[in-house]
Amino acid sequence: MSVTPIPAASFAASLGQHGGTTSGVNTTGANLIVVLISSDSANAKTLSDSKGNTWSAKTAYADFPATDNEIRAYVATNPSVGPGHTFTVSGSNIFASIAVLSFSGAHSSGPFDQQAGQGVASGTSAQPGSVTPSEDNELLIAALTFEVSNTISVNSGFTIAGQANLIGGVSYGIAAAYKIQTTAGAENPTFSWANACPSAANILTFKVAVTRTPADYYVASSGSDGNTGLIGQPWQTVAGPNAKRFVGGDTLSFNRGDTFTGSLLLQLLDGALQPDSGSPVVVGPYGTGADPKISSGTAYGIKALNIAYCTIQDFEVFGATVTFTSGSPNTVSYTNTAFGIHFHNTGASNLAGPIVRRCTVHGYQYGVVIGDNVASQTHGFDDWEIFENEVYGCTVVGICCGNFTNYTPTIHNRGIIRRNYIYNIYGDWNGVTGSNTGYPIQIPASTGVLVESNVCKDSGSASEPGGGGGPCGIICVGTHDAIIRGNIILNIDSQAGDGTGIDSDGNDNNDILIEGNYIAGCLRWAVTIFNIGGPSANITVRHNICQDNGGGLDNIGGTNVVVHNNVFHKINADTVWVLRTAAAGTAFYNNILICGPASPAGQLFAGTVMNGNLYDCNLFDLTYNGNNYSSLAAFQSGESQEADGIEAVAGLTNAGNGPTDWTDPNIAASTIDDYDPEIGSVAIGAGLDLLDLYSIDPGTVDFHGLAIASWRQFNIGPVESIESIDKFSLEEPYLIYLK
């Protein structure tokens, strides 16, 4: 293995008297970035970058004897990288220049080895001092700060990676070079130039990544922990693999039908490169029979610690039993406060590629978790997947891909939660603890998450009474660019504040799409939008079916919220509104509201926009800006809203009789047809053209996942794929052509 430079991400630049920011470069592939800064030695300066990396500052070396300027190295190991990567040096009167050198193939956990440096009185050459790397094949980086415009050269086989000349009154000069040794030996390169000046030089050495050939390892109850773990020599317990350190391409297989007691810990070989998508670490079963079981008692089940591209699949992982007791209030008793399956990153940059699939997890506070629930976590995981798992009998959360303490949206990026079956996530009220518990799915501190085709049900019954908030079937907090699509959410209960189907809860939620979900039987609202701890903005709620929840949609503080083509069915005997807004910034279009005699249609804040909605109300009751209206006509007249609204029987196939239970996430929500409009329904062809009228994207598919044709009239409600040809004003020959 050898270190490889990335020339496109290696350069030098003058920044200025008070520092500055470089142009963006593509650092993709680098696992080591070294930044050299030439600057005034008397004034403080800081280094940051656009990827949020943590920088380790090495010793500064100043010129001699005046100590006007200095050279200093900053190192990022396993950094977050990618295109558009910029570097910023900040300070006052620092006259800074920068050199950036990027490499792949460095030691992954502790590459830094040696350093030396020294200042030089006025002259035409400088040496940093001798260093001897401790291993063969190390990377050596040497740099120079200088005070007169010069062209710099260097000997001893070093390659100049970048040079920025001195600019009077703006920045000191800098030159940086590198060399990759084959055999460890003393190095003391000489920088040379023509015009004499004071200078200072430094040199640093870095170790290469550790390698070994990937292997297949096995664990079986019939094995021995004294074995090698290779084929024919399986380990017997989790102690065998816990003592092993893995590399990309390794597999770890547990014998089907066996039960293994204890916690499984997966760790990377020290110094090895992180696995990649082509060579993941895969942990799963072998043989025939039932999935292997990990029985962890009161400890965690499986933890992958600081490993990228690790797949955990086809296990049953269980802790001590959680017992639910019905009462006033409901309580749970449990002894396991840990995670079932947990990907944990304590490093200074994000890791990619964790996958959990086809596992059954129960008996924990936290079922399947990507990340951590600690305020100090600043880096997490990218490009992760959690799919086709069954999670039940937990207390706090079933599946979580984020951090419920630090809500920074960039901690976790580009994830998928799909076709999971999550139920009996009770909440953790045991008379002593419990708050914000009982969630089937949480996606806090994340960007670019798809939550699709999951079943979340029967949860929250033992959340903390009277306080805290929660639970919700699916909750976003500090979440950007999320799509919540095609999920079935049933019977979310609460002893606290929520009991809601889907919640955009604030702390900088932005660009959330909630579409094609079926939400029924939740204690409070089908959908809530809050701004607790920060804004919820740019939220779209469309093509959902919401049946007999405590309320339909509640927006308390969200901005630019568009709610269109949903059905809100609420005939249960309470006085919670079908729609409620507590601030301006919400628009309702093309929705169907089916309201029972004790279910008011809405309590709406001034500035809420209403048009094209269909009211099928036993008793019309709507309050807008404090004014109550008992008919749609009165509302239209009094508030200049709902110019195209309709008050009529909706004419849906089987409204109110949608499913109240669901057990198979492989059967899509889109198969539910109870809210299809009947032939002749007033909803058919009466919808507003949202794109034409309001520049609102209507979406590409309806609740059934069928394409929405832009050339025909739209329906009111979530189903566009049922239409009436009578609504067309087309010539007969064209109708024949369509047929």
N, C-alpha and C positions, 0 to 999 in steps of 0.2 A: 504494500500500500504506500502511496506517496501523496504529498500535498500538491494540489493543482491550482495555479493562479487563475483568476477570472479577469482577464485584461479589460473587458468592457466596464468592469466595476472597480477599476484601479486608476487613480488620477491624482493630480495636485492642482490647487487653486488658491489664488489670493482672495481673502474675504473682506478685509478692511480694518479701519481703526477701531471700530466697535464690534468686530466680528461680522457674521453674516451667515447665509445659507447657500449651500452648493446647488448646482443643477441636479436634477434627478438622474440616477443611473439604475440599471437593472442588476440587482445583486442575487437574483435567483440562482440557487445551487450552492451558495456560500454557507459554510458552517463555521467560519472564522472571519471576522472583519477587524482589522487593525487600523486605527486612525492616529495619525501623527499630527501634532499641532505645534507650529512655530509661532511664538508670540512674546509679548513683553512679559518679563519674569516678575514684575512688581505687582501686577494687577490680576485679580481673580478672574477665572473664566470657567464656563461650563460647556459640556458637549451634550447634545441631544440629537435625535434623528426621527424621521417621519414614521418609522416602524415601531417606535416605543421601546427600543432595546435598552437593556441595562449595561452600563459601561464601567469597566474596571480600569481605574487610572493607575498607571505605572509611575516610576520615579521620574521627576523632571530634572534635566541637566541644563545648566545655564552657561553662557559664554564666560570667558575668564580674561582679565580679572574684574571687568566692569559689571558682569552679571546683568546686562541689559535685556537680553533675549534668551529664551529657553526652548528646548525641544522635549516633548512629552508624548508618550504613547497611551492610547486608550483601547481596550480590548473587549469585544463582544463575542462570546462563545455560544454556538448554536443560536445565532440571532434570527429574529424575524426578518425575512428578506422578500425581494420582489421588485417589480418595475417601479419607476418613479421614486426610488429611494434617495432621500436628501439628508444632509448632515448640517447641523447648525452649531456654530460656536458663538456664545454670548459673553459679553463683558464690556467694560468701559476702558478705552485707551489701551487696547491689547494688541493692535496692529497684527492681526492673525492671518496666517496662511495654513492650509490644511492639505494633508495627503491621505488618501483612503486606499487601502490594499485589501482585496477580498480573495478568499481561498476556499476550496473544498478539500475534503480529505483529512482535516485536522482531527486530533484527539477530541472526542466529543464531550468529555467532562472536565478535564484539566489540561488544556494544551500548553499553557504558558510554562516555560522551563527556566530560562536564565535571562538576565539583562545586565548591561553595563553601559557606562556613558561618562563623558567628561567635557568640560569647557576648554577652549583653546584661545590663547592670546592671538593677536593679529598675525595672520600668515596665509599661505596658499594651500594648506592641506590640514586635515584633521582625521584622527582615529577615535573610535568610541572606547577603546580598551578591549582586551581579549576576553572572550567567553568560550567555553567548551561545552557543547550540548551533551546531555546525559544519555542520549540515544542516537542510533543511526537514523538517517533519513529525515532529520529535523528541518523545519523551515526557519531561516534566519532573515530578519528584517533590520535594516540599518537606515538611519535618517540623520539629516543635517539641518541646522538652522544657521543662517549667515546674514551679514549686514551690508553687503555691497553686491550690486548686480553682477552675476557671474554665470557661466555655464559649468555645471558640475559633472565630474566623472568619478567613477569608483572602480577599484580593482578587485582582485581575489574572486573573480567569477560572479560578482553581484550584477544584477540587472536593474537599471534605473526604471522604476515604475511610474514616476511622476516628478516634475520639478515646477515650482512657481518662483519667479525671480522677485527680488526685493523691489518694492515700489515705495519711493520716498514719501514719508508722511502717511502711508496707507498700510503697508504690511511688510514684515520681515520675509526673507526668502526661505524656501524649504526644498529639500530633495529627499526622496525615499527610494530605497532599493531592496531587493530580496535575493535570496539564494536558497536552493534546496540541496543540503549535503547528502552524500551517499554514506560516508563513514564519519562517525563523530570525531571531531578534532578541533583544536583551537582556531578561532577566527578573530581577526582584528583588521577589518578592511580600511582602506585609506580613501577618503574623499579628497579630490584635488580640484583647483580652480586657478584662474589667472590673476585676479585683482585681490590683493591682500585685504583681509578683514577678520575681526573676531568671529568665532563660531562655537558651536557645541554639537556633539554627535552622540547618538545612542545606538545600541544594538540589542535585539531581543531574539530569543529562540523559542520555537513551538514544536511540540511533539505531534507525530503523525497518529492517525487513528489505529486502534488495535483491530486486528482481523482474525477470523478463523472460519473454516468451512462450515456452512449450515448443516444441521443434523436433525434427525427425527427422533424424538424422545417419547417414552411410553411410561404409563403408570397403571398398575393393576394390583388388586388385592392379593393376588398370588405372587407378587414380586418381592423384592428386598431393597431397602434403602441403601444397602451396600453395593447394589448393582450399578452399572454405568448409565442406566436409563435408555440405552439403545435397544434396537430390535432384538428380542430374545433375552434381554436383560432389563426388564422393567423395574422401576422403583415401586415401592409398595404404598407409600403414603405421600402426602403433600410435602413432607420434609425433604424428599429427594429433589423435586423441582424448585422448592424454595431456596435451596442452596446453590442452584444453578443460575448462571447469568446467560442471557440469550442474545442472539444476533439475528439480523434480518434473514429470513429464509428458514429459520428453525420452525419445527412443529412440535407441539406437546399434546399427546393424545392419551385420554383416560379410558379405561376399559368400560364398555357399556355394561350396565347391570350392577356395577360396583358402587359402593358408597364410601366416600373418603371424608374422614373427620378432621376438622381444622380449617385454617384459612390458607388460601393459595395466593402467593405473592410472586408476581412476574416482574423481573428487573433486567435491564440491559447490561451486557458485558461492559465493564468499566473501560471507557476510552473508545468503544466501538462506535461506528457511525450509526445513526438512527436508521431503522428499517425504512424502506420506501414502498411505493405502491406495487412495484414489481417483485419485492421480496419481503412480504410481511411476516410477522410472527403469528402463527395460527394455533389456537388452543381449542381443542374440541374432543370428540369421542373417536373410538375405533371399536371394531368388533360388531356384534349383533345384540339386540335387546333394548332395554330402556336406556334413556339418557343417563350418563354417569351423574352421581349426586355428590355435592359438596355440602356437608353438614357442619356449620361453623359455630353452633351454640350461641354464645353471647358476643362473638367477635365478627369481623367482616367476613364476607364470603370469598370473593376473588378481587384482588387489587392489581391493576397494572400501573406500576410506578415509573413515570418518566420514560415511557416507551411510545414511539410513534408507530403507526400502521400495525396495530395489534388487533387481531380478531378473536373474540370469545364467542363460541357457538355451541348449541345443543347440550346444555347442562341443566340440571335442576339444582338450584342453589338455595339453601334454606337455613335460617337461624332459629332461635328459640320461638316457640309459638306465641303469637299475639292473641289475647283473649278479649273479645268485645262483650261488655255487659250492658244490657238495656236498662235504663232507669231514668231518674230525674236528678241530675243529668246522666247521659250515657257516659260510660268510662271504658278505658282499655287498661289491661295489665300486660306488661312486657318487660323483658330483661335485656333484649338486644337493642342497643342504641347506635348501631353501626350501619354500614352500607352493604347491600347485597353484592352487586358488581360495580366496581368503582375504577374509573380512569383518573389518575391523580398526577398533576404536573406541578412540581416545585421549582422548575427551571425559570430562566430569564427570557424565554421566548415560547411561542406557541408550538405545539406538536400537532401533527396531522394524522388522520386516518384511523381512529379507533372505531371498531365495529362490535356491536353486541346483537346477536341474532338467534332466534329460536330457543331462547332460554326461559325457564320457569324460575321465578324468584319470589320468595315469600319469607316472612318472619323477621323483617328488619324495620328500622325507622325509615331508611331510604332504600328504595329498590334498586334501580339502575341509574347511576349517576356519572355524567361526563363533567368533571370539574369538582369544585369544592365549595363549601359554604363558610368561607372565612374571608374577612374583610381585607386581609393582606394579599389575597390572590390577585395578580395582575395579568397572568398569562394562562391560557387554557389550551383549547384544541380546535383544529380546523378540519373540515371535510370528514365529518363523523356520521355514523349511521346507527340507529337503534330500531330494529324492525323484527316483527313476528315473534315478540316475546309475550309471555303471560306473567303479569305481576299482580300479586294480591296479598292480603294479610299483612300490610305494612301500616305505619302510623303517620309519618310526615308526608312522604311523597312517593309515588310509584316510579315515575321516570322524570329525571331532571337533567337538563343540559347546561346548567349555568351556576351562578352564584347568587344566593338570596340575601347576601350581605353587601357585596360590592357589585353595583348594578352597571358597571362600565360595559357598554354594548359591544365592544370589540374583544372581550375576553374569549368568546367562543364564536366561530364563524362557519357558515355553510354546512349545516347539519340537516339530517332527515330523521324524523320519528314517524314510522309508517307501520300500519297493520298490527299494532300491539293491542292486547286485551288486558285492560287494567281495571280492577274492581276491588272493593273492600279495602280502600285506603282510608282507614277509620278516622284519622286525627289522633292526637296523642294526649288527650285529657285523661289524667289518672289522679286528679285531685291535687296535684302539685305543679305540674308543668303543662305547657301546651299553648301555642299561639301560632297562627298562620300554618295550620297543619291540616292534613287530609286531602291533598291534591293528587289526582291521578297524573297530571303532566304539568311541569313547570318549565318555562323557557326564559329564565332571566339572563341578563348579561350576554346577549347573543345577537348576532347579525346573520341574516340570510338563512333562516331556519324554515323548513317545510314540515308541518305537522299534518299528516294525511292519513285518512282511513283507519283511525284508531277507534276502539270502543272504550269509553271511560264511563264507569257507572258505579252506583251504590257506594258512595264514598262521603266522608265528612261527618258522619253521625256522631263521632266522639271528639269533634274539635272543641277548643276551649270555650266554655259557656260565657257569653256576655262580653267578650273582648277580643282584641287582636285583629280579627278579620279572617277571611277565608272560611271554608275552602272554595275552590272553583275547579271545574273539570279540567280546563286548560287555562293557564295564566301567563301573561307576558309582563315582565317588569324589566325596564332597561333593554328593550328589544327593538331591533331595527329590521326592516325588510323581511318580515315574517309572513308566511302563507299558512293559514289554518283552514284546511279544506277537507270536506267529505268525512268528517268525524261523526260518530254517534255518541251523544252525551246524555246519560239518563240518571235521574234520581240523585243529584248532588245535594246533600243535606248540609246542615250547619247548626251548631249551637252558639255560633259567634255572629259574624256580620254579613257573610256572603251567602254561600249555598248557590252559586251561580254557575251557568254552563261554561261560558268563555269570558275572560276578563282581561282587558287591556288596562293595566293598573297604574301606569305612569312611570316615573323615574326615567323620562326620556324615551318613551315608546314613540316610534315613528315608522310610517309606511307599513301598516298591518292590514292584510287582506283576510277577511273572514268570509268564506263562501262555501256553499253547498253542504253545510252541516245540518244534522238533525238533532235537536235539543229538546228534551221532554222531561217533565216531572221534577225539575229542579226547584228547590225551596224558594229561592228569590228570583233573580232575573235570568233570562236566557243569555243575554249579552250585557256586560257592563263596561263602561269606558270611564276611567278615573284619571285624575292628574295628581295623585298622591306622590309627593317627593319630586315632582317634575312633570313635564307635559306628556300628554298622549295626543299625537297629531297625525293627520293624514291617515285616518282609519276608514276603510271601506267594508261595509257589511252587506252582502248580497247573496241572493239565491239560497237562503237558509229557511228551514222549516222549524218553527218554535211552537211546541204544543204543550199547553197547560203547565207552564212554569209559573212561579209566583208573579213574574212580570215579564214583559217582552224585552225591551231595550232601555237601558238607563245610561244616560251620558251626563256625568258630573264633571265638567271641565275640559273634556276633550275638544280639540279644535280641528276644523276641516274634516268633519265626520260626515260621510255620505252613506245613507242606509237606503237601499233600493231593492225591489223585487224579492222581498221576503214575505213569508206569511207568519203572522203572530196570532195564534189561536189561544184564547184565554177565557174559559167559561167557569173556572173554579170560583167558589163563593168567597172572595175576599175583595178588598177595595184597593189593591195595588194596581197601578196604572199599567196599561199595555206598553205605552211609551212615556218616557220622562226625560226632560232635559233641564239642566240647572244652569246653563250658560248658552250664549249664542255660539253658532258655529256648527250646527247640525242641519242636514237636509234629508228629508224623507220623500222618496219618489216610488211610485209603482208598487207599494206594499199592500198586502191584504191584512186587515185587522178584523178578526172575528172575536167579538166581545160578548160575554154573558151579562146578565142583568146587574150583577154587582161588580163588574169589571170596567172601570172608566177607561176610555180610549187613550187619554193622555193628559199629562200635566206638562206644559211646554213653556219654555222661557222665550221671551221676546227675542226675535232674531232667528228663531228656528224656522226653516223653510219647509213648507208642506205643499205638495202638488201631485196629482195623479194617483192618489191612494184610494183604495176601495174599503169602505166601512160596512161590514156586515155585523151590526150591533143590535143586540136585543133592546138596549136602551142607550141611545147616543149620549155620551157624557164626556166632554173634552174641555179642558181649561188651558187657555193661552194667555200669557202675560197677566195672569190673575183674573181673567174674564172667563166665565163658564158658559158653555154653549150646549144646548140640548138637541141640536140638529146640525147636519152638515151645511144646510143653507144658511143658518144663522152664523155659523163660523165663517163661511165664505164672505158673507156680507160684513161681518164685524171686524175681520182682521185682514181682508184682502189676501187670503190664503186659499189653497185648494181650488183654483179656477177650473181645473180638470178633474177634481175629485168626484167620487161616485159613492152614494149611499144606497146599497142594494144587497140582496142575497148573493153571496159569492159564487155559489154553484160549483162547489168542489166535490170530488168523487166520494170521499169518505172522511171528511174533516172531523177531527176530534178522536178518530179511531186509529191513529198511527201506532206503531209498536211501542210497548212500554218495557220491553226487555230485548236484549240482543247479545249473542254469545260468540259470534264468529266474525272477526274483522275482515275476513276474506270475502264476505258478502257485503257488497258496497251499500252505503247509505243511499246512493242514487237509485237503488231498486225500490225504494219506498214510493208508492204511487197514490197514497190516500189524499194527497193535496193537489192532484192533477185537476185542472178545470174540466168539467163535463162539456160535451158538445152543447153549444148554445150559452155557455157561461158568459156573463157580462165582462169577465176578466179577459176574454180572448180578444185580441186586437185593440184593446183600449189603453194599452200602455203608452207612456210618453217615450219619444225618441230622445234618450238622454244625451247621446253624442251630439245630435243636431241642436238641441235646445240649450244644453248646459255644458257641453264639452266634457261630459262624464263618460268614461269607458264603460260600456255595459257588460263587459266580459265576453269571453269567446264561447262559453258553454253555459247551459242552464243547470238546474239542480240534478237532472238526470245525466249530466255529462254530455249532452247532445249539443251540436253546434247551434249557435244563435245566428240566424240568417239576417244580415244587415239590410237586405233588400225588401223585407216585408214588415208589416206592422207588428209591434211588440205587444206582449201580454202584460197584464198586471199580475204580480206574484212570481214565484221562483221557477215556474215551468214555462219555457218558451217553445218547446218542441211539439206542443199541441196547438193547432191553429184551425181557423175557420176560413175556407176559401171565399166565403161570402164577404169577408172583410177587405178583399182586394178590389181595387178599381182598375182592373186590367182588361184589355180587349180579349175577346173569346179566342182568337188564334194563339195568343200567348199562353192562355190557360191550357189549351190543348198541347202546346209545346212542353209546358211544365209537366203535364201528366205523362 
